[in-house]
Amino acid sequence: MAQQTDKHILDNGMILLGEPMAGVESVAFDFMLPAGVAVLPDGVCGAANVASDWIFRGAGSRESRALGDALDGLGLHRADSVGSAHLSIGASLESSNLAEALALYSDVILNPHLTDEQFTPARQLAVEGVVALADEPRQMVMLELRKRFYPSPLGRSTVGQIEELERLTAERTRQIIKTSFNIPQTIFTVAGKYDFEAVCKQIGEAFGGCDGAVPDGVEIGARAGQYTHIPNDGAQVHIGMMTETARFPDDDYYNARVATSVLSGGMSARLFTEVREKRGLCYAIGARYHSLKDAAGIMCYAGTAPDKAQETLDVIVAEFKRLAEGMSNEELDRAKVGLESSLIMQSESSGSRAGAIGSDYYMLGRVRSLDEIKERIEATTVESIVDFLKRNPFEDFTVVTIGPQEVRFE
């Protein structure tokens, strides 16, 4: 059966997308609200996290406990996330309960109670999320890396900043929700087993009368710097490194993705083999591709002992640069198989597909078919990747370290 993408645009501009999946009884949906960290005002980093909790503390005719019971009664698994451009709220559930779930989420988005009483615990949970990073240096180093690699405000922390959260008030957050939950700029996605005509009718009745202004573009600033060290008394040095590469909408996107997989697509990949296995420099290492709409990079993490940190970083940088010298067909084939395996596994999850079609549409203005993605991966060659890397060499690196000592990086 050919892959199908359903699409409908409400009169106010809200975009509805769907992807039916044969043989499943589940369904997943996602509201991509234009309230990501990069598009919110200065000085409120973490407000989206507070909002994503606060709106579920009572909405429509239901107080907080009743709303929670109603959501739990539908057996749904919530999937909320804060990104650079969007605050996404959605869920996966048994398909027969979709209409009831959408009715509840319509109230959560359009008619949240937003009481002062419920604001304080919502904000405190966001603060605790930031505090918890002290016990998760691996996550912290990657958040700090993104903040310094991407031009301001694209790299703002998706977890939040304690100082700004502590200054955040209920009234300020209400205003942010009112202006940032801009329905005409929202993308709604659904994947799995559903009736698209019925979904469009229900979403149209709930959201079709909502208006909203076209937002101003984000003013892009400067990057924070090349190297940053954050002192920490732990026993390890956590290294985060990032370098610029092709963006998701670019023609060279697939060359960049396969190149990343050659570097870090499994136990036979370059970084694992050269840094961990041959030299025993670190206990954990990996790299992955990361893209926003306006910028992209390859992120790398390594955790190592302080006396091995300098050599670890030096070898990682050397391996990134050495990739432009070429790779074997065996390396390329393994990288492609790894990417295609991930694609197949994601295609079997309604939640993954609901997120993917929304991301595709936001980035590209269309939804890629799984066949198209596979064909583009297969079309990459050693020659196309090396040509891309020579035209776009890994020269400028942003590095963040957390641990008891610094490294040298120029």
N, C-alpha and C positions, 0 to 999 in steps of 0.2 A: 504493500500500500504506500502510495506516494505521500511524502510529508506535506502537511497542510498548515498554513498559517491563516488564522482568522483575524480580521482587522475591521474596526469600526471607529469613527471619530464623531464624538458628540458635537452638537452645534456650538458649544462653548469652547471646543478645541481639545477637550480631554480625549486621550487616545486609549482605545481598548484593543488588546491583542490576545490571541488565544492559539494554543497548539494542542489539538486532540491527540491522545495517545491510545492506540488500540490495545486491548487486553488488560487494562488496568481498571480498578474500581476506586482509585484515589483521585483527588484533584488538589491542586495547589493554586493559590492566588497571591498577588503582590500589588500593593499600592506604592508606587515610586513617587513620593511627595518631594517637590523641589525645595528641601530643607536640609541639605547636606552642610557639612561644616564650612566649606569654602564659600557658600553663598549667604551665610548668615552674617549679621553685622560684626564688626570688630568688638572684642571685649566680652563675648558670650560663648567662648569655646566650651562645649559640653551641654549647651542648651538643648540641642537636638536629642541627646540622651535623656535629659530630664523630661522633655516633651513626650518621648516615646513611651515612657512609663506613666506619666501623669494622665495622659488621655485615656488610659485603661482603668483609671481609678474612679469610675462612675461616668455613665454616658446615657443620653436619652432618658428613658423612664427608670433606669436601673442605677442603684447606688453601687459602690465599689464591690462589695461582697456578691451582690446579685449578678453583676456583670461577669465577675470571675466564675461564678457557678454556671452561668449560661454558656460561657465559652468552654469550660471544662466538660459540660454536658454534651457538647457536640463532638468531643474527642479530638479536637484539633491540636496540632503542634505548631505553636507560634514560631515565626521566623522574622525577627525584627533586626535591622542593622542600620548603622549610620555610615555613610560614605562621604566622599568629597562633594558630590553634587546632589545626592538624594538621601532622605530618610525613608527607608523601605519598611513597611509593615505588612505582614501577610501570614499565611498559615497553610499547612497541609492537613487534609482530612478525608473522611469517607465521602464520596461524591454526593450521596443523597442529602447530606447536610449543608451543601454549598449555599443554597438560598438563605437559610437561617444565619449562616456565618457572615454572609455579605451584608445582611440587615444589621447585625451587631457591629460590624466594622464601619458601616455607614454612619451609625450613631457615634462611634468612637472618633471618627474623623470630623464629622460635621457638628455634633452636639455633645462634646465632652463637658463634664461639669466643671472641672478645673477649679476646685475649691482651695482656699488657702490651707485648710486642714490637711489636704492630701498632697500639697506641694512640697512641704518640708520632707516627708519620707521619700518622695520621688527624687528630690535634689540630693538627699543624703546617700541614696543608693548610687547615684552618679559619682559623688565624691569618693565613696568606698571603692568604686571601680578604678579610680585613678590611684588611690592609696595602694590597692592590691598589686599594682605594677611593681612596687618595691620588691615583691616576692617573685616577680616574673621578669627578670632582667632580659631574657630573650625577647619577649614581647615588647618591653620598653625600648630596647635598642633599635628595633625595627620601626617603632612609632617615631622615635627621635630621628631616625635616618630619613624617613619620608618627609618629616617636617623640614629638614635641612636640604634635601635633594630637590624637592619640587619648589618652584617659585611661590612666594607668598601670594594668596592664602591657600593655594591648592593643597599644600602638605599639612595643614592644620591637623592636630591630633583628633582622631575619631573617638577617643575616649573622653577627652576634655582636659581642662587645666583647673587645678584646685582653686587657685586665687580667683579666677573668673567665675567658677561655680559658686564659691562662697559669697560673691557679690551679687549673684543672680537673684532677682526677686520674682515673686509670683506674678506681679503685674507686667514686668518686663517679658516674662516667658509667655504670658497670655498674648501679648502683642506680637511676639515672634510667631506663635502658632497661627494667629489670625492672618498675618501677612504672608507667612511662608507656606502654609497649607493652601497653596494656590492651585485650585482644582483644574482650571483650564491648562495648566502646565504639567499636570500629573499624568503619569503613564500607569495604566492598570493592565496586569497580565494574568492569564489563567492557563493552566496546562493540566492534562489528564483527561478525565471523563467529565464532560459538561455539555450543556446545551447553550451554544453561543448566542442564539437569538434570545433565549430567556435571560441570560446574563446581561446582555446589552440592554434589554428592557428594564431590568432591575437597577442596573447602574445608572441608566439614563434618568429614571424616575427620581433616584436619590441625588445624583450629582449634576444633572443636566441644567438645572437652574442656577448653578453657582457661577459667579464671575470672579475675575481677578485680573490684575494689571500685568502687562508684559514686564518681566523683571529687567533691571539694568544689567549689563554685562559685568562680569567680575574683572576688577582692575588687577592685572598681574604685576606683582612686585619682583623683588630680587631674591636670589637664593641666600641661604643663611651662612654658607661657608663650606670649605673643603674638608676640614677635619675638626671633630669635636670629641673631647674626652669627658666622660662623666665619672667622677670618682665613686668607687664602691668597695667596701671591705670584703667582698666575697672572695672565694678561692679561685674563681675563673675570670678570664677576660672574655667578654662577649663582643664580637666584632660584627658590625653591620656595614656593608659596602654596597653602593649603587652607582650605576653608570647609565648614561642616556642611550636609548635605542629607538627603533621605529614605533610609532604610535599604533593603536588598534585600527584606526581608519586608513593607515598608510599602505601603499602597495607592497612594501617590504615586511609587513607584519608577520607573515608566515615564515619568512627567512629568519626573523628575529626569534620567533617561538621555537623553531627547530634548533637554532643555534643555542638557545638556552637549555634545551633538552639534551644536547650533546654535552654541555657543561655539567648539567645536574639532572639527569633523567633516570637515575637509578644507581645501583652499586657498581656498574661498569662505566659510569660517566666520568668525565675528566676530573672534576673537583674531588669526588669521593676517592678515586683511584690515586691521584697525584698527591693530594694533601693529607688524606687520612690513612690510606692503606700503605702507600710506599714510604711515606716519611713519618707517619704516626704523630702528626702535629696537633690534631684536634680530635675531640670525641664526637662532635657533631658538625656537619657542614651541608649546605644546600643553597641553591639559587632558584629563583623563579622570576617569571616575567610579570610586570605590573604596569597597567596603563590607566591613565585618566583620559578624558577626551582631548586634552590639550598638551599632554606630555606623557612620556613613558620611560621606564627604565628596567634594568635587570637588577634585582635585589639579591644580595648574598649574605648569608649568616654563617658564622663559625664560632664555636665555643671551645676555648683552649686554656691551657695553663699559662700563667703570666710569663714564665721563661720561654715559652714557645710562641707568644703572641706576635712578635715582630716577624719571625720567619713565616708564620702562618699567613699574615697579611701579604708579605712579599710574594709568596708562592701563588696565592689567589690572584693577585694582580697580574703576575706573569702568565698564568693559565688563561685569563681573560684575553690578554694581548696575543698569546700564542694561537688562539683559535683562528685568527685571520691567516695563519700560515697553511691551513688546510686541515682536513679530517679524512678518515677512511670511510669507505662505503659501508663498512660494518657499523661504525659509530653512527652514521646517518640512518641506517636501517633501524637500529635499536631506538634511536630518538623518535623516529616516526611511529614505530610500534607503540612506544610508551604514550605518545600524544593521542594516538587513535584509540588506545585502550581506555584512556581517561575520558575521551569523547563518548565512547560506547557506554561506559558506566554512568556518565552524567545524563545520557539520553534516556536511561531507564528510570530516572527519578523525576517525578512531576514537579517537585520543588526546585530542582536544578534547572529544569526547562523553563519554568515560570520566570526565574531570575535571568536566565540567559537571553530569552527573547526580548525582555525589557532592556537589558544592557545593549544588545545588538541595535535595537531601534533608537535608543538614545545616542549611541556612538555613530551609527551609520545611516539612520533614517530608514532602515529596512531590517528584516530578520533573515539571517543566513540559514540555509538548510544544512542538515548534518552531512548530506552528500557533498555539498559545496565545500564545507570545511575539510572533509576527508580528501577531496580532490586537490585542494590547494596545498594541503600538507604533503600529499604524494608528489605534487609537481615540483617541490623543492629539490635541489641537487647540491652536490658538493660545490659545483661551480657557482650556482646562484647565491649560496650562502657566503662563500669566500668573497665573491664580488661585492655583496652587501657590506660585509665587514671591512673590506678595504675602502669602500666609499664612506663608511660610517665607523671608523676605528674606535675601539675602547681606549680613550685617552684621558678623559676627565672623570675622576672618581670622587664621590662624596663618601666619607668614612666617619662612622661613629663608633666609639668603644666605651664600654662600661666595665669597670674593674679596678683593681688596685694599682695599675700602672698604665701609663700612656705607651703608644707606639710612635715611631717616626713616620710621618707621611707628608710628602710635599707634592 
